């Protein structure tokens, strides 16, 4: 199976949010742990001063299995930091993480 990793676009926000929110809820073992919304991500990633950048990993047709989230270190754009690198549990251990990007 091929893996596709590419820069996230506006149309990817629901898929990104699904992977991110599901993973965080499972990690924290708290269904109400996530307060972000797709609208928050839209504003942070595509608003006047974007501070969120993400890449999506697709393993199977129309199935997003992982995300890479980076945030702007400061508003002068002097740097980014890796915020989250997540893969849904059902896709882990399949040997796909070592493929070249």
DAPE-V959000 format. One record per helix or strand of 2 or more residues. SS is the DSSP state (helix for helix, strand for strand). FROM is the first residue (numbers start at 1). TO is the last residue. Records with the same first field share a line. If there is no record, write none. Layout:
BEGIN
SS->FROM-TO  FROM-TO
END
This chain:
BEGIN
strand->4-7  52-60  63-72  80-87
helix->10-28  38-46  89-91
END
